[in-house]
Amino acid sequence: MRERRVPERRALLFVLCSMVLTSLPAQETTPPTPPPPVVQSPETDSQESAGEPDDLLTRTIIQDIMTASFFELAAWCRRLGLPATGDRETLKARLFSHYGITPPETPPPAGRRITLSSARIARYTTLTEVDEEYVELGGGVVLEFSDDQGEHTIMADLVVYNAALKTLSAYGNVGYVKRRAGEEVERFSGDFLLVKVEDASGLFLSGTFSQEKKIEDEPLTFGTTADEAFRYIVGEDEAVISRDVSISSSRGDPPYYQLAASRLWLFGQSDWAVEHAVLKVGEIPVLYIPFFFYAGDELVFHPVFGIDERRGTFLQTTTYVVGHKPLSTEGAFSFMAPSEDQSFKYVRHGLFIHRIPVAPLGDQEADSEEEADSREDRLKLMLDYYTGLGLFAGMEGNWKSLGPLSGLDLQIAMARSRTLFPSGDGYTPYTLEGGEVVSRWDESHFGSAELPLRYRLFSEGGLKIPRGSLSWKITALSDPYVAPDFLDRKEDIAWKQVFGFSDGTDEDAAPSEETSISWLLRGSVSPGLSLGTLFRWTSVSLSNTLLWGVKSRSDVPSTSPERTYFYPTTLVFPSLSLSFSGTLLSYPGGGRAGETSPELPEGFLPPWETDESEETSEGPPEGPFGQYLLPPLFDDLSLSSSLTPLRLSSAYAMTPQWVSTYYYPSDIDSPEDVELSSPSYGKHNLRFTDTFTNTATFYDGFGQLSAQTTFSVNRYYPVRLDDEMSDDTWEGIRDPILRQNDLYLEQRVQAVTKPFLLFLPLKDSSISYTIRARIVDEEVIDISPDGLPRYDYHFVEWEDDYIKEHKVQSSIVLSVLGTRHTLSASYVLPPLDEEVSFGLSNTMGPWTQTTALNYQRGDGDSWEFESLSFTQKLSFLENNVQFTENLKLVPDEDDASRIRPEQHVLTAKLYPLTLQATWLHTYPYTFGGYGVGWIKEDEKEFLLSKVSARLGYTTPDTYLWKNRMGIRATTSSTYTITPIRVTDSRWDLSFGLSFFIQEFVEVSLSSVSVNRAAYRYIPGLPEKVGLEWVNPLVDIARSFNFFSVDDREEALFKLQSLDLSVTHHLSDWYLSFSYSGEPATRTTDAGILETYWDSSFSLTLAWKPIPEIETSLDYEDEAFRF
């Protein structure tokens, strides 16, 4: 054997490590001694910075940058005066930019990238006898590499690399850390580590693995200790076999619990098995498992067994033909579930669904499992058996896209069931008939055909068609109870119930009864037919709807699903709607349809435009303050040449519609009488609406004139289909339908001007005039015995029956120096009831004021005052301090010449305190004594109706004892006095407290109390109802005297609710207690209504690693449940 010592020069050691560790470079960075990559002369630096070095120098710089470590790159940047912040890639990019060199394209690595981050000594050894070469690294060795699974770090006292066998051995204080997205996901520490570099297979001795998992949003670190651990990799398959294993998440030493096994197998992503496993609590063995295998990959077949108190013992089976079952948290215990920080895709291999991890592409985040799961296509077969109810079979499919279909949901469910009868505390499928015990098998009808099955058929989807779409939604049911009887099913075994950790109560809501269904077919097409802009066939819509209702029958048992059946109520066939539109005129920009505006030849410009190439500027203009110019007092009000003097448009829209509706009789006696072809009557509706809109706009909004003409005709044609219907009945149906016929022609004209459009302070000011009138109106005045309506036509007159809208409006809006002032006026013109409204609003800093004045013309020519409203508000300190006043004045009912206040509200907000006083013009009340109550007076008065004070505050989170302890309190108090009827006064008080000690206890307390006699605290008010004044301090003290029941009963404050929650953390367990109480009323056996305190509590003990293992004691409705 020949041994040679490599000189400990940095450059030679760098080359050796690069040759040994991988095909990619490796660097020693301890201590960091960055070499100067180029000659350190000012001339050289200037040449480099100029970006024009020769080829040799360029290649040298590129090589030095690409092979330098992070610390060398940082020192290099500091030497050049560049920022030394950022990661390695950022520093490289900064240096390439400084030298003006394009970074070379980095080819994808052939294997893992290994970086030597730290080592004090290095030695290169050759064994000539076996022709093997070694690199030994010692003294705080740190190796880092990354792959598609994350970033890996290996630490050891000594690391030996065998170049011939390509193995890496680590000795002494061995540590391994795996990170993904910067977060640690796995850790190993042990005495020895042997890794095959090519595929990362290897051997661990006397080591401990640790991995953090989130269980019910609480992070737990699981540690696995093994004497030996072998990792095998064959192709894409991976397996880890460990001997003498101990698993625990307990931080105690020794652990409070552990699962010890002679062997542990880990296969692929989530398959695992244990042999000769013993669960120990402390040192006491409590459970022995000879062998257990958990298949992380799902089968396409999912059996579930259980017991239902009504349906009986059941076996539910689900087989997936396409796709896999939706994501669920019920299939396994929490510690069995895969990690949540990894995304997966699902691939079918035979009878198994494999979960394959998905790595993000570049900076793009991988879709979450929920997002990927929502896009899965599925087709499953269902077959269930219930000892009481019977047999169920079905098929259910969901396709996001299927050939020409844009989506399809399909369900076919069939059941052969028996009627269940109440029996004691349960149900039985047997009953006595003629002295014999028999089972009654349920039947159903499909139309008038009798079937020995119950069924549910459902289909919803869409069809891709050119320039349109077609969709449908159809549900067919034998009875309303199919879903709650057979579709309340699971695809995961409820392990909590199997092992006795649950009472079997299903937390998910069962499917409800379906008492109404519909068949819907809808389609729409955009024909795309057009004649330029003159005519456009916008759309064609066609829909058909059949509605079903439920009827009951009495000739079957009351518990039989045959007691109700579906029958058709309404058929809409067809509902056809067309839409046409077009533009008759558009100026400028097209004139008539099909024309285009001519383009000016190159070089020609309109006279109001200038050629920018001819404009020159020698600098900013000079003013009295040099280059600083004061803004003009007013903008130029002349019309800019860039505005369009005139814009004209004329457009129309037409919508013809035909709807046929048929109604079925409701006086059917049995499902055999149901017939789709026998409606009793129907009606056809033809509706046509045409709208023409003409608009002229002057100077882009200085003025606008618009006219809209609407023509609408609506015709109904009743159809008698039941020959047995009496004439009187038919006339009672026909005449209301015919009286819905109408026809009208309506015209709306509006003129708007914005005279100060170019003057920014007043640009929002406007004046408008609007009139809308019915030119022609049709009315059905009579219907002949033959069913022919007689019409009367009314032509426009200057009356409010024809003039629907007639008003003029104006507003002056001034925005200057951050303030906004608006003065508005509106006048409703004859023949409508004349009204004049004025408004004034101002916003100046913290002050906002609004005034509204309304007048209405009376029966004569005089104007009558209607109302005057004032609102003003002051806001300071980010709206934490506010003062608001609202006042409304109206004319007096007895004397219109007098003005009286209708309402006055004063509000003050001072941070958490809000005060409010309200005055109303209302009736006063007088207390007539007990047994009589409050008596309303005859005359209204302006009275103080309500005074309230509200104080709400939440303390900031307070942390004590080096953040080990935290506390927060909330309180809210609302005191309301109603002087008009003092007995309506009340004081509401709520309180909440949250407190925790880290990893020890969490406490949450909340209470709500109400004082419905709060007026008794104010002298003078209780005497109105014959009661005495109560000292508030004494009364509040009595309400908190928990040592005296009499004091609490006499106190005016009554507790409305009390909630307490306490969770005590016991390392691997947690003990939680919750209490809730509120007052309630009940009737005693003697018929007396009494009030009592209704309370309930729950005590739960659960194991943190497996929260499904829990036990609880509940008290509710005066009964305990364990």
NUGU-132683 format. One record per residue (C-alpha): residue in one letter; x, y, z. Coordinates in steps of 0.25 Angstrom, whole numbers, plus 5000, padded with zeros to 4 digits. Layout:
<recs>
AXYZ;...
</recs>
This chain:
<recs>
M500050005000;R500550144996;E500050265003;R500350404999;R499950535006;V499350644998;P499850785001;E498850865008;R498750974998;R497451024994;A497551014979;L497950864979;L496950824989;F495850894981;V496250814969;L496250674977;C494950694983;S494350734970;M494850604964;V494350514975;L493050564980;T492250574967;S492250624952;L491950764957;P492950844965;A493050844980;Q493650954988;E494350965002;T493851085009;T494451075023;P495251165024;P494651265013;T495851315006;P495451374993;P496451374982;P496651494973;P496151434959;V496851544951;V498051634952;Q497751734962;S498151864955;P497351984952;E497551964937;T497051824938;D495851864945;S495551974936;Q495651874924;E494751774931;S493751874934;A493751924920;G493251784915;E494251774905;P495351674910;D496051574901;D495551434899;L496451364909;L496151464920;T494651454918;R494751304919;T495551314932;I494551404938;I493451314934;Q494151194940;D494551274953;I493051314955;M492451184952;T493351104962;A493451204973;S492751174986;F491751274993;F492751335002;E493751354991;L492751424982;A492351514994;A493751554996;W493951574981;C492751674981;R493251744993;R494551764986;L493851824974;G492951914982;L491751834979;P490651794989;A490951654995;T489551624999;G488751514993;D488951364990;R490051304981;E489251314968;T488951464971;L490451494974;K490851414961;A489851494953;R490351624959;L491751594955;F491451554941;S490651684940;H491851764945;Y492851704935;G491751714924;I491851564921;T490651484917;P490551364927;P490751234920;E489551134919;T489651034930;P489350894925;P488450814934;P489250734944;A489450584942;G489250544956;R489250614970;R489950744972;I490850724984;T491550844991;L492650835002;S492250945011;S493250915023;A494450825026;R495750855034;I496550745027;A496550665015;R497450545010;Y497450464997;T497850324998;T498050214988;L498050064991;T498750004979;E498449854984;V496949874981;D497149994972;E496250084980;E496350234983;Y495850304995;V495650444999;E495550465014;L494950595020;G495050615035;G494750725045;G493350775045;V493050725031;V491750785025;L491250735011;E490050785004;F489350734992;S487950754985;D487050674976;D485550674973;Q485150624987;G485850754994;E487150795000;H487950705008;T489050725018;I490050625024;M490950655036;A491950565042;D493350565049;L493950485038;V493450455023;V494150355014;Y493750354999;N494150224991;A494250274977;A494250124971;L493050084979;K492350224979;T492050214993;L492050315004;S492250275019;A492050365031;Y492650335045;G492350405058;N491250505062;V490550475048;G489450565045;Y488550575033;V487450685030;K486450685019;R485850815015;R484750845005;A484350995001;G485251045012;E484550965024;E485150845031;V484350715028;E485250605033;R486550595042;F487450475045;S488550465056;G489350335058;D490750275059;F490950225045;L490350255031;L490750185018;V490150245005;K490250194991;V490350334984;E489750284971;D488350254976;A488450294991;S488250154996;G489050115008;L489150075023;F488850145036;L489350095050;S488850135063;G488150255058;T486850335061;F485950395050;S485050505053;Q483950565045;E482950675048;K481450645044;K480250735047;I479150665054;E477850745055;D478650875052;E479650845064;P481050805060;L481650675066;T483050625064;F483050475062;G484450405065;T484850275061;T486050205067;A486650085060;D487849995063;E487949975048;A487250035036;F487449985021;R486950065010;Y486849994997;I486550054983;V486149964971;G485750044959;E484650144963;D484350054976;E484850094989;A484850015003;V485450045016;I485549925026;S485849955041;R486149865052;D485949885067;V485050005065;S484450105075;I483450205070;S482950325079;S482550465079;S482750485094;R483850575098;G484050505111;D485250425114;P484950315115;P483750345106;Y482350345112;Y481850245101;Q482550175090;L482250075079;A483449965080;A483549865068;S484549765064;R484449815050;L483849925042;W483649935027;L483450055019;F483050045004;G482850144994;Q482150274999;S481150225010;D481150075011;W481750015024;A481749895032;V482149855046;E482549715052;H482449685067;A482049825071;V481749855086;L481049985090;K481550035103;V481050145113;G482250175121;E482850035123;I481549965123;P481149885110;V479649905107;L479549855093;Y480249745085;I480249745070;P480849615064;F480749675050;F480049795043;F480149845029;Y479549975024;A479449995009;G479650145007;D479250124992;E477750114991;L476949994985;V475950024974;F474949944983;H474550004996;P473649925006;V473049985018;F472249915029;G471449975041;I470149975048;D469050075046;E467850075056;R466850085046;R467450015033;G468149905041;T469549845040;F470049885026;L471149855016;Q471449965006;T472349944995;T472950044985;T473750004973;Y474450114964;V474450084949;V475050224946;G475750314956;H475850294971;K475050334983;P475050484987;L476050524998;S475650485012;T476150495026;E475350375031;G476050265025;A477250245034;F477650295048;S478350435047;F479750385049;M479550295037;A479150405028;P480250455018;S480950585020;E480250715017;D481450785011;Q481450694998;S480550694986;F480250564979;K479650514967;Y478850384966;V479150274956;R478450144954;H479250014954;G478349894953;L477449894965;F478250004973;I478350154972;H479750194974;R480050334980;I481250394973;P481850524978;V481750644969;A482950744969;P482650884965;L483150934951;G484251044954;D483551154962;Q482151104959;E481551044971;A480950904970;D479450894971;S478950854984;E478250714986;E476950784987;E477150864974;A477650734966;D476550654973;S475450744968;R475850724953;E475750574954;D474850494945;R474150384953;L473250264950;K472850174962;L471950054964;M471150034977;L470649914983;D470049914997;Y469349815006;Y468549855019;T467949745028;G466749825030;L466449915018;G466949825007;L467849834995;F468349954987;A469149964974;G469650084966;M470550154957;E471050294958;G472050374949;N472550514948;W473350554936;K473950694934;S473950674919;L473550554911;G473750564896;P472750664891;L472150684905;S472650804913;G472350724926;L471450614931;D470850564944;L470150434944;Q469450354955;I468650224953;A468150164967;M467250044968;A466849984981;R466049864985;S465549904999;R464549865010;T463649955018;L464149975032;F463249985044;P463550045058;S463849935068;G464249975082;D465450065081;G465750015067;Y465149975054;T464749835048;P464449795034;Y463349695039;T461949725042;L460649635045;E459649615034;G458549515036;G459349455048;E460549435040;V461949505041;V462249565027;S463149665020;R462549765011;W463449794999;D463349934993;E462849964979;S462850084971;H462350144957;F463150194945;G462050274939;S460850184940;A461750054939;E461849984952;L463249944956;P463749854968;L464949944970;R465150084976;Y466050174967;R466750304966;L467250354952;F467950484951;S468750544939;E469350684937;G470250724927;G470550814915;L470850784900;K471850864892;I471250914879;P471751014869;R471451164874;G470551114885;S470351024896;L469350914901;S469050874915;W468150784923;K467750744937;I466850634939;T466450564952;A465450444953;L465050384966;S464150274971;D463850344984;P464550454992;Y465250365002;V466250294993;A467350394996;P467250385011;D467050235011;F468150195001;L469050304998;D469450335012;R470750245010;K472150245013;E473450195006;D474350195018;I474250105030;A473950185042;W475150135051;K474750215063;Q473350145063;V474050005061;F474950025072;G473950085081;F474450225081;S473150275076;D471650255079;G471350245064;T470750385063;D470950435049;E471450575049;D471150595034;A469650635030;A468950525024;P468250555010;S466950615012;E465650575005;E465350624991;T463950674990;S464050754977;I464850714964;S464950774950;W465450734936;L466150844929;L466650854915;R467350984911;G468051024898;S468551154892;V469251184879;S469951314874;P469651304859;G470651404856;L469851454844;S470051604841;L469951704830;G471151794835;T470651864847;L469251894841;F468751754846;R469251654856;W468551524860;T469051524874;S468451394880;V467451284879;S467051224893;L466151104895;S465751034908;N464750934912;T464450904927;L463550804934;L463250824948;W462850704958;G462150714971;V461750614982;K460450554986;S460150464997;R459250334998;S458650275010;D458450125005;V459850085009;P460550085023;S460950215028;T462450175028;S462450125014;P463250205004;E462050174995;R461150275003;T461650384994;Y461850394979;F462250494969;Y461250554958;P461550664947;T460950794951;T461450894940;L462150874926;V462750994919;F462950944904;P463551014897;S464151144902;L464751214890;S465451344890;L466151424879;S466951544880;F467351644868;S468051774869;G468751864860;T469352004858;L468652094847;L469552204849;S470952234855;Y471652364853;P472752384852;G473452254850;G472652184840;G471352264836;R470452154831;A470752004833;G471851954825;E472552084822;T473852124828;S474552264830;P475552294820;E476952304825;L477852424822;P479052404813;E480452394820;G480952534823;F479552604824;L479052654837;P477852724842;P477952874844;W477852854859;E478952754860;T480452784859;D481652694855;E482352654868;S483652644860;E483552794857;E483452834872;T484652874879;S484952904894;E486152964899;G485752944914;P484652974924;P484053104922;E484453214932;G483553284941;P483653384952;F484253274961;G485153224951;Q484753084946;Y483553074956;L482253124951;L480953154958;P479753084953;P478753174946;L477553224954;F476553164944;D476753064933;D476553104919;L474953094916;S475053094901;L474652974894;S475952884891;S476052854876;S476352704880;L474852694884;T473852634874;P472852734871;L471752634868;R471452484870;L470252424865;S469752284868;S468452204864;A468252064869;Y467151964871;A466851834879;M465751734876;T465351614885;P464251524880;Q463851414890;W462851304890;V462551224902;S461551104903;T461151064917;Y460250944921;Y459650904934;Y459350764939;P458150734948;S458450714963;D457250624966;I457950494963;D457750384973;S458850284970;P460250284963;E459550194952;D458750314948;V459950394945;E460050434930;L461050524923;S460150534911;S458850584918;P459050734923;S457650794926;Y457950934920;G459051024915;K459351154910;H460251214899;N460951344901;L461551434889;R462351554894;F463051644885;T463851764890;D464551864881;T465451974886;F466052094877;T467152184883;N467652304876;T468752384883;A469452514879;T470652554887;F471252694885;Y472752724889;D472952594896;G471852624907;F471652764907;G470252734902;Q469552604899;L468152584894;S467552434894;A466252384890;Q465752244893;T464552184887;T463952044892;F462851964886;S462351844893;V461251744890;N460851634899;R459751534895;Y459251404902;Y458451294896;P457851194906;V457651054902;R456550964907;L457050814907;D456150744917;D454850724910;E454150684923;M454450824929;S453250904932;D452951034924;D452951114937;T454251054942;W454851084928;E454351224928;G454951244942;I456351204936;R456251264923;D455851404926;P456951444936;I457951394925;L457351474914;R457351604923;Q458851594923;N458851644909;D459451774907;L460151864896;Y460851994898;L461752094891;E462652174900;Q463552294897;R464652344906;V465452474903;Q466652524911;A467552644909;V468752664917;T469852774917;K471152784925;P471452934923;F472752934931;L473352804925;L474752854923;F474752944935;L475252834945;P474752894958;L473352894952;K473452774942;D472352694949;S471352794949;S470152764940;I468752804935;S467752704930;Y466252694925;T465552564924;I464152524920;R463552384918;A462152364912;R461252254908;I460852284894;V459852174892;D459352084903;E458351964901;E457351904911;V456451784911;I455151834915;D454251714912;I454351564908;S453251504899;P452651364903;D453451314891;G454751354898;L455051474889;P455551594897;R455051734893;Y456151844894;D456051994896;Y457252074892;H457752204899;F458552304893;V459452404900;E458852514908;W459452614917;E459152534930;D459952454940;D459352324934;Y460152344922;I461352434926;K462152334934;E463352424937;H463552574935;K464652654942;V465752744941;Q467052734949;S468252814951;S469452814960;I470652904962;V471852824967;L473152904972;S474352824975;V475552914980;L476652904990;G476252764994;T474852814997;R473552774990;H472252854990;T470952814983;L469752894980;S468652814974;A467152844970;S466052754964;Y464752784959;V463652684956;L462752754945;P461352744942;P460452664939;L461152584951;D461052624965;E461952744965;E463152734974;V464352824976;S465552774983;F466852854987;G468052794992;L469352854998;S470552765002;N471952815007;T473152735010;M474352805016;G475352725023;P474752665036;W473352735034;T472252685025;Q470952745024;T469652715016;T468352785014;A467152745007;L465852825005;N464652774998;Y463352844994;Q462052784988;R460952864980;G459652854988;D458252844982;G458352994979;D459453074972;S460153084985;W461453004989;E461452925002;F462652905010;E462852755011;S464152735018;L465552795022;S466652705026;F468052745032;T469252645034;Q470552685039;K471752605044;L473152645049;S474252535049;F475552535055;L476752445059;E476452345048;N474952345051;N475152305065;V474552435069;Q473252465063;F472052565065;T470852545057;E469452615056;N468252575048;L467052665048;K465752655040;L464652765040;V463252745034;P461952825033;D461052815045;E459752725043;D458852835049;D459452955043;A460252945030;S460853075032;R461653035044;I462852945044;R463152845054;P464252745056;E464052605052;Q465352535057;H466552585063;V467752495066;L469052535073;T470252435073;A471652445079;K472752345077;L473952355086;Y474852235083;P474152115090;L472952205095;T471752235087;L470652325092;Q469352345085;A468052425088;T466852415079;W465552505079;L464352465071;H462952525069;T462152415074;Y461052375084;P461352385099;Y460952275108;T460352275122;F460552155131;G459152105135;G459552015146;Y459851865147;G458851785139;V458551905130;G459951935125;W460352055116;I459252145110;K459552225098;E459152375098;D458252435087;E459252545083;K460652535077;E461752605084;F463252635081;L463852545092;L465252495096;S464952345092;K466352275094;V467652305101;S468752205099;A470252185103;R471052075097;L472452045102;G473251935095;Y474751905097;T475651785094;T477051785101;P478251765093;D478851635094;T479751635106;Y480951535107;L481651505120;W482751415126;K483551415113;N482351395104;R481951275111;M480651335116;G479651415108;I478351485112;R477251565105;A475951615110;T474751675103;T473551755108;S472351815103;S471251895110;T470051955104;Y469152045113;T467852085107;I466752175114;T465352195107;P464752305114;I463352295107;R463152145112;V464252135123;T463951985124;D464551965110;S465952005116;R467051905117;W468551885120;D469251785112;L470651745117;S471551635111;F472951595115;G474051505109;L475351455114;S476451375107;F477651325115;F478751225112;I480051165118;Q480851105107;E480750955106;F479950955119;V478551015119;E477651095110;V476451155116;S475251235109;L474151295117;S472951375112;S471651425118;V470451515114;S469551575124;V468351665122;N467651765132;R466251785127;A465951885138;A467051975136;Y466152095138;R466152075152;Y467552125154;I467052265150;P466352345160;G464952385156;L464752275145;P464352155154;E463252245161;K462552255148;V462152105149;G462052105164;L463352045168;E464552095176;W465852145172;V467052045173;N468452075176;P469252025164;L470551995171;V469751915182;D468951845171;I470251805163;A470951755175;R469751665178;S469751615164;F471251565167;N470951515180;F471251365177;F471051325192;S469651375193;V468551315184;D467551415189;D468351535186;R468551485171;E467051465170;E466751605175;A467751665166;L467251735153;F468451675145;K468051535140;L469051445133;Q468651405119;S469751315115;L471051255121;D472151185113;L473451125118;S474451045111;V475750995117;T476850905110;H477950845119;H479150795111;L479750665117;S480950655108;D480450535099;W478950555103;Y478050675105;L476850685114;S475750775110;F474550825118;S473450915112;Y472150965119;S470951045114;G469751095121;E468551185119;P467251215125;A466051135119;T464551115122;R463750985123;T462350935128;T462350855140;D461350735142;A460450825149;G460350915137;I461151025143;L462151105134;E463551115141;T464851165138;Y466151085140;W467551085137;D467850995125;S469350945126;S470150845118;F471650805119;S472650715113;L473950655118;T474850595107;L476150525108;A476850505095;W478250455090;K479050555082;P479750455073;I478350385070;P477250485073;E476250375069;I476650305082;E475750385091;T474750375102;S473750475106;L472650495117;D471450585113;Y470350635121;E469150695113;D467650695115;E467850655130;A468550525125;F469950465125;R470450405112;F471850335112;
</recs>
